[in-house]
Amino acid sequence: MSIAPSEFEEAYQDEKDVRDAITNGPIRLLEPATPICVQPAASVRKAIEAMNDAHAGCVLVTEGQRLLGILTERDILKKVVGKLDLDQPVRSVMTSDPETVGMDDAIAYALHKMHVGGYRHIPVVDRAGCPVGLVSVRDFVEFIVSILPASALNVPPESRLEAHELDGG
């Protein structure tokens, strides 16, 4: 006769599953998005158009295949909006030499870099330093939800609502 795990044991297992996936799982499990790239001489206007067209929060600045920088929504708000010169080159407002991760780096490594640096996006590069992907905070959230779909998706639509019985009654 098998004994069903208690709610406490199930919750602990969920926590362990998430911890193991984040600690041991490689970045490739996040399925990094294909990066939107612009040249350093491209105008900020062109970069913003590329971001809007792709519904992306940033563009990578590349020369050939080499990553030079990243231009994010935050860069635009902090460095461009007050000046309103959308025709200035991207190189004048990009973040140069951004932190990067590789496809086989641990998810925890990327999370640490993003947390310490306050980043919402981090480029994924190959061994030669060429961008092959981009991960965002949203990718981490989607990954965690994929591990805990019942816990994350069965939440009442309003936080003040709660189920009084297991069947939701």
C-alpha positions in Angstrom: 0.0 0.0 0.0 1.5 3.3 -1.0 1.0 6.4 1.0 0.1 9.6 -0.8 2.5 12.5 -0.2 1.2 15.2 2.0 0.6 18.8 0.8 3.8 19.8 2.6 5.8 17.1 0.9 4.4 18.1 -2.5 5.2 21.8 -1.9 8.7 20.9 -0.9 9.2 18.7 -4.0 8.0 21.6 -6.2 10.5 23.9 -4.5 13.2 21.3 -5.0 12.3 20.8 -8.7 12.5 24.6 -9.3 15.8 24.9 -7.4 17.3 21.9 -9.3 16.1 23.2 -12.7 17.5 26.7 -12.1 20.8 25.5 -10.6 21.6 22.7 -13.0 19.6 23.6 -16.1 21.5 25.2 -19.0 20.3 28.5 -20.6 19.3 26.5 -23.7 16.2 25.2 -21.8 14.9 28.8 -21.8 14.8 28.7 -25.6 16.5 32.1 -26.1 14.8 34.3 -28.6 16.6 35.2 -31.8 18.2 38.6 -31.2 17.3 41.7 -33.2 20.6 43.2 -34.2 21.5 46.7 -35.5 24.8 48.2 -36.7 26.5 50.8 -34.4 26.0 53.6 -37.0 22.2 52.9 -37.2 20.1 55.7 -35.8 18.3 55.4 -32.5 15.1 55.9 -34.5 15.9 52.7 -36.6 16.7 50.8 -33.5 13.4 51.8 -31.9 11.5 50.8 -35.0 13.3 47.4 -35.0 12.3 47.0 -31.4 8.7 48.0 -32.0 8.4 45.8 -35.1 9.7 42.7 -33.2 7.9 43.6 -30.0 11.3 43.4 -28.3 12.6 45.2 -25.2 16.1 45.6 -26.7 18.4 45.3 -29.7 21.9 44.0 -29.8 24.5 46.2 -31.5 26.8 44.2 -33.7 29.5 44.8 -36.2 29.7 41.8 -38.5 29.1 39.0 -36.1 30.7 40.6 -33.1 28.6 41.9 -30.2 29.5 45.5 -29.4 26.7 46.5 -27.1 23.0 46.4 -26.2 20.4 49.1 -26.5 17.4 48.6 -24.2 14.2 50.5 -23.5 15.8 51.7 -20.3 18.7 53.1 -22.2 16.3 55.0 -24.5 14.4 56.4 -21.5 17.5 57.5 -19.6 19.7 58.6 -22.5 17.5 59.7 -25.4 14.1 60.9 -24.2 15.3 64.1 -22.6 17.5 64.9 -25.7 15.0 63.8 -28.4 17.7 63.3 -31.0 16.5 60.1 -32.5 18.9 60.5 -35.4 22.0 60.1 -33.3 23.9 56.8 -33.8 23.1 53.8 -31.6 26.8 53.7 -30.5 26.3 56.9 -28.6 23.7 55.5 -26.3 24.2 51.8 -26.2 25.6 49.9 -23.3 29.0 48.7 -24.5 30.4 45.3 -23.7 27.3 43.9 -22.0 27.4 40.9 -19.7 26.7 37.7 -21.7 26.1 34.1 -21.1 26.5 30.9 -23.2 23.9 28.3 -24.1 25.5 25.8 -21.7 25.8 28.2 -18.7 23.5 27.4 -15.8 20.3 29.3 -15.6 21.3 30.4 -12.1 24.5 32.0 -13.5 22.4 34.2 -15.8 19.9 35.0 -13.0 22.8 36.1 -10.8 24.3 38.3 -13.5 20.9 39.9 -14.2 20.2 40.4 -10.5 23.5 41.9 -9.6 23.6 44.2 -12.7 19.9 45.1 -12.6 19.4 43.8 -16.1 16.1 42.7 -17.7 17.9 41.2 -20.8 21.1 39.3 -21.3 22.6 38.3 -24.7 23.5 34.6 -25.3 26.7 34.2 -27.3 28.6 31.3 -28.8 32.2 30.5 -28.0 33.4 33.1 -30.5 31.4 35.8 -28.7 28.8 36.1 -31.5 25.2 36.6 -30.4 23.0 33.5 -30.9 20.1 34.4 -28.6 18.7 36.7 -25.9 17.0 35.9 -22.6 14.8 38.2 -20.6 13.1 38.1 -17.2 10.0 37.0 -19.0 11.8 33.8 -20.2 12.7 32.9 -16.6 9.1 33.4 -15.4 7.8 31.3 -18.3 10.4 28.6 -17.4 9.3 28.5 -13.8 5.7 28.4 -14.7 6.4 25.4 -17.0 7.9 23.6 -14.1 5.0 24.4 -11.7 2.0 24.8 -14.0 -0.6 23.8 -11.5 0.8 26.1 -8.7 1.3 29.1 -11.0 -1.8 28.8 -13.3 -4.4 27.8 -10.7 -4.3 31.0 -8.8 -7.5 32.9 -8.3 -7.9 35.9 -10.6 -7.9 38.2 -7.5 -5.5 37.7 -4.7 -8.2 38.3 -2.1 -10.1 35.3 -3.4 -9.2 31.9 -2.2 -10.5 28.4 -2.5 -12.2 27.1 0.7 -12.3 23.5 -0.5 -10.0 21.4 -2.8 -12.5 21.6 -5.6 -12.5 25.5 -5.5 -15.8 25.8 -3.6 
